[in-house]
């Protein structure tokens, strides 16, 4: 009797997810000549951050856990930012400055998005995923910044690249945060 190697469905699932992300990105705005590059960059971001669905791996990779849940009473939430200081300033899709989590009903935090942050020092807003970064915005402790959010892991009715997600909720009593 021969033993066959166990097949994994992970590559198939990853392919389906990446295809869905690419089609979401293409639907997020008007068609452009470089939509393929946006899809490639989204795939890079997903490949680099998917492992952080297991929260301890984000911490092991240098992302510092926070206990401040960022929200806006009108726009929705961002969640908890786990920041990797070494990645601040990066516009590489595989090096986000932060990965964002929200509390799950199971008592664990769940990965919802990634964020890139560039300090604003008088330059124009950087471009990534064929979109200008949002900002300038003020992040406490960093000052004036540009940022780009990508909701890779939780559907955002406001759009894949919106800053806030109305489906992300912070704990009751958590103060709104800029």
C-alpha positions as a Markdown table, in Angstrom:
| # | Residue | x | y | z |
|---|---|---|---|---|
| 1 | Unk | 0.0 | 0.0 | 0.0 |
| 2 | Unk | 1.4 | 3.4 | -1.0 |
| 3 | Unk | 0.9 | 6.5 | 1.0 |
| 4 | Unk | 0.0 | 9.6 | -0.9 |
| 5 | Unk | 1.2 | 12.9 | 0.4 |
| 6 | Unk | -1.6 | 14.9 | 1.9 |
| 7 | Unk | -2.8 | 17.6 | -0.4 |
| 8 | Unk | -3.3 | 21.0 | 1.1 |
| 9 | Unk | -6.1 | 23.4 | 0.0 |
| 10 | Unk | -4.2 | 26.4 | 1.2 |
| 11 | Unk | -2.8 | 27.4 | -2.2 |
| 12 | Unk | -6.3 | 27.1 | -3.7 |
| 13 | Unk | -7.8 | 29.2 | -0.9 |
| 14 | Unk | -5.1 | 31.8 | -1.1 |
| 15 | Unk | -5.7 | 32.0 | -4.9 |
| 16 | Unk | -9.4 | 32.5 | -4.4 |
| 17 | Unk | -8.8 | 35.2 | -1.7 |
| 18 | Unk | -6.3 | 37.1 | -3.9 |
| 19 | Unk | -8.6 | 37.0 | -6.9 |
| 20 | Unk | -11.4 | 38.4 | -4.7 |
| 21 | Unk | -9.1 | 41.1 | -3.4 |
| 22 | Unk | -8.1 | 42.0 | -6.9 |
| 23 | Unk | -11.6 | 42.2 | -8.1 |
| 24 | Unk | -12.6 | 44.4 | -5.0 |
| 25 | Unk | -9.7 | 46.7 | -5.7 |
| 26 | Unk | -10.7 | 47.0 | -9.3 |
| 27 | Unk | -14.3 | 47.8 | -8.3 |
| 28 | Unk | -13.1 | 50.4 | -5.8 |
| 29 | Unk | -12.5 | 53.0 | -8.4 |
| 30 | Unk | -12.5 | 53.8 | -12.1 |
| 31 | Unk | -10.6 | 51.4 | -14.3 |
| 32 | Unk | -7.0 | 52.4 | -14.8 |
| 33 | Unk | -4.2 | 51.3 | -17.1 |
| 34 | Unk | -2.3 | 49.9 | -14.1 |
| 35 | Unk | -5.0 | 47.9 | -12.4 |
| 36 | Unk | -2.8 | 44.8 | -12.7 |
| 37 | Unk | -0.1 | 46.6 | -10.6 |
| 38 | Unk | -2.7 | 47.4 | -7.9 |
| 39 | Unk | -3.7 | 43.7 | -7.8 |
| 40 | Unk | -0.1 | 42.6 | -7.6 |
| 41 | Unk | 0.5 | 45.1 | -4.7 |
| 42 | Unk | -2.6 | 43.9 | -2.9 |
| 43 | Unk | -1.4 | 40.3 | -3.3 |
| 44 | Unk | 2.0 | 41.3 | -1.8 |
| 45 | Unk | 0.3 | 43.0 | 1.1 |
| 46 | Unk | -1.9 | 40.0 | 1.7 |
| 47 | Unk | 1.0 | 37.5 | 1.4 |
| 48 | Unk | 3.1 | 39.5 | 3.9 |
| 49 | Unk | 0.3 | 40.0 | 6.5 |
| 50 | Unk | -1.9 | 36.9 | 6.4 |
| 51 | Unk | 0.3 | 35.1 | 9.0 |
| 52 | Unk | -0.6 | 37.8 | 11.5 |
| 53 | Unk | -4.2 | 36.4 | 11.7 |
| 54 | Unk | -2.5 | 34.5 | 14.5 |
| 55 | Unk | -1.8 | 37.6 | 16.8 |
| 56 | Unk | 1.3 | 36.2 | 18.5 |
| 57 | Unk | 3.1 | 36.1 | 15.1 |
| 58 | Unk | 2.5 | 39.9 | 14.6 |
| 59 | Unk | 4.1 | 40.5 | 18.0 |
| 60 | Unk | 7.0 | 38.2 | 17.2 |
| 61 | Unk | 7.6 | 40.1 | 13.9 |
| 62 | Unk | 8.1 | 43.4 | 15.8 |
| 63 | Unk | 4.5 | 44.8 | 15.8 |
| 64 | Unk | 4.0 | 46.4 | 19.3 |
| 65 | Unk | 0.6 | 45.6 | 20.7 |
| 66 | Unk | -1.6 | 48.5 | 21.8 |
| 67 | Unk | -4.7 | 48.7 | 23.9 |
| 68 | Unk | -6.3 | 51.8 | 22.4 |
| 69 | Unk | -9.1 | 51.1 | 20.0 |
| 70 | Unk | -9.3 | 53.8 | 17.4 |
| 71 | Unk | -12.8 | 54.9 | 16.4 |
| 72 | Unk | -14.9 | 57.7 | 15.1 |
| 73 | Unk | -18.5 | 58.1 | 16.3 |
| 74 | Unk | -19.7 | 58.7 | 12.8 |
| 75 | Unk | -17.3 | 56.9 | 10.5 |
| 76 | Unk | -16.7 | 53.7 | 12.4 |
| 77 | Unk | -13.6 | 52.1 | 13.8 |
| 78 | Unk | -10.1 | 51.2 | 12.8 |
| 79 | Unk | -9.4 | 48.9 | 15.7 |
| 80 | Unk | -6.3 | 48.3 | 17.7 |
| 81 | Unk | -3.1 | 49.3 | 15.9 |
| 82 | Unk | 0.0 | 47.0 | 16.3 |
| 83 | Unk | 2.8 | 49.2 | 15.1 |
| 84 | Unk | 6.2 | 48.1 | 13.8 |
| 85 | Unk | 8.4 | 51.3 | 14.2 |
| 86 | Unk | 10.9 | 49.9 | 11.6 |
| 87 | Unk | 8.2 | 50.0 | 8.9 |
| 88 | Unk | 7.1 | 53.7 | 9.4 |
| 89 | Unk | 8.0 | 55.5 | 6.2 |
| 90 | Unk | 7.6 | 52.3 | 4.1 |
| 91 | Unk | 5.6 | 52.4 | 0.9 |
| 92 | Unk | 6.5 | 48.7 | 0.2 |
| 93 | Unk | 3.2 | 46.7 | 0.1 |
| 94 | Unk | 5.0 | 43.9 | 2.1 |
| 95 | Unk | 6.0 | 46.3 | 4.9 |
| 96 | Unk | 3.0 | 47.9 | 6.6 |
| 97 | Unk | 3.7 | 50.2 | 9.6 |
| 98 | Unk | 0.7 | 48.7 | 11.4 |
| 99 | Unk | -1.6 | 45.8 | 11.4 |
| 100 | Unk | -5.1 | 46.4 | 12.8 |
| 101 | Unk | -7.1 | 44.1 | 15.0 |
| 102 | Unk | -10.6 | 44.1 | 16.5 |
| 103 | Unk | -12.0 | 42.2 | 19.4 |
| 104 | Unk | -13.9 | 39.0 | 18.4 |
| 105 | Unk | -16.8 | 37.4 | 20.2 |
| 106 | Unk | -14.4 | 34.5 | 21.1 |
| 107 | Unk | -12.4 | 36.9 | 23.3 |
| 108 | Unk | -9.5 | 37.0 | 20.8 |
| 109 | Unk | -8.3 | 39.8 | 18.6 |
| 110 | Unk | -8.9 | 39.3 | 14.8 |
| 111 | Unk | -6.8 | 40.8 | 12.0 |
| 112 | Unk | -8.9 | 43.3 | 9.9 |
| 113 | Unk | -6.5 | 45.6 | 8.0 |
| 114 | Unk | -3.0 | 46.8 | 7.4 |
| 115 | Unk | -1.8 | 50.4 | 7.4 |
| 116 | Unk | 1.2 | 52.2 | 5.9 |
| 117 | Unk | 2.4 | 55.5 | 7.6 |
| 118 | Unk | 4.8 | 58.1 | 6.2 |
| 119 | Unk | 5.9 | 61.1 | 8.2 |
| 120 | Unk | 4.8 | 64.4 | 6.5 |
| 121 | Unk | 7.7 | 66.8 | 6.2 |
| 122 | Unk | 6.5 | 69.1 | 3.5 |
| 123 | Unk | 6.4 | 66.6 | 0.6 |
| 124 | Unk | 3.3 | 65.6 | -1.4 |
| 125 | Unk | 1.3 | 62.6 | -0.3 |
| 126 | Unk | 2.9 | 59.4 | -1.3 |
| 127 | Unk | 1.1 | 57.1 | -3.7 |
| 128 | Unk | 0.4 | 53.4 | -3.1 |
| 129 | Unk | -2.1 | 51.0 | -4.7 |
| 130 | Unk | -2.5 | 53.7 | -7.3 |
| 131 | Unk | -4.0 | 56.1 | -4.7 |
| 132 | Unk | -2.6 | 59.0 | -2.8 |
| 133 | Unk | -2.2 | 58.4 | 1.0 |
| 134 | Unk | -4.8 | 60.1 | 3.2 |
| 135 | Unk | -3.6 | 63.2 | 5.1 |
| 136 | Unk | -1.8 | 64.9 | 6.4 |
| 137 | Unk | -3.2 | 63.6 | 9.7 |
| 138 | Unk | -1.8 | 64.0 | 13.2 |
| 139 | Unk | -0.9 | 60.7 | 15.0 |
| 140 | Unk | -0.1 | 61.3 | 18.7 |
| 141 | Unk | 3.6 | 60.6 | 19.3 |
| 142 | Unk | 4.5 | 60.9 | 15.5 |
| 143 | Unk | 3.1 | 64.2 | 14.5 |
| 144 | Unk | 1.9 | 65.0 | 11.0 |
| 145 | Unk | 1.7 | 61.9 | 8.8 |
| 146 | Unk | 0.2 | 60.4 | 5.7 |
| 147 | Unk | -1.5 | 57.0 | 5.9 |
| 148 | Unk | -3.0 | 54.4 | 3.7 |
| 149 | Unk | -5.4 | 51.8 | 5.1 |
| 150 | Unk | -6.3 | 48.6 | 3.3 |
| 151 | Unk | -9.1 | 46.4 | 4.6 |
| 152 | Unk | -7.7 | 43.1 | 3.5 |
| 153 | Unk | -9.4 | 40.9 | 6.2 |
| 154 | Unk | -12.8 | 42.6 | 6.9 |
| 155 | Unk | -15.1 | 43.9 | 4.2 |
| 156 | Unk | -15.5 | 47.7 | 4.5 |
| 157 | Unk | -18.7 | 49.2 | 3.0 |
| 158 | Unk | -16.9 | 52.5 | 2.8 |
| 159 | Unk | -14.3 | 51.0 | 0.5 |
| 160 | Unk | -11.2 | 48.8 | 0.5 |
| 161 | Unk | -9.0 | 51.9 | 1.1 |
| 162 | Unk | -11.1 | 54.0 | 3.5 |
| 163 | Unk | -9.6 | 55.1 | 6.8 |
| 164 | Unk | -12.5 | 53.9 | 8.9 |
| 165 | Unk | -14.7 | 50.8 | 8.7 |
| 166 | Unk | -18.3 | 51.2 | 10.0 |
| 167 | Unk | -18.3 | 47.4 | 10.7 |
| 168 | Unk | -15.4 | 47.7 | 13.1 |
| 169 | Unk | -16.5 | 48.3 | 16.7 |
| 170 | Unk | -14.5 | 49.4 | 19.7 |
| 171 | Unk | -15.5 | 48.2 | 23.2 |
| 172 | Unk | -18.3 | 50.1 | 24.9 |
| 173 | Unk | -16.9 | 53.1 | 26.8 |
| 174 | Unk | -13.8 | 53.3 | 24.7 |
| 175 | Unk | -13.0 | 57.0 | 24.0 |
| 176 | Unk | -13.1 | 58.2 | 20.4 |
| 177 | Unk | -9.7 | 58.7 | 19.0 |
| 178 | Unk | -8.5 | 60.9 | 16.1 |
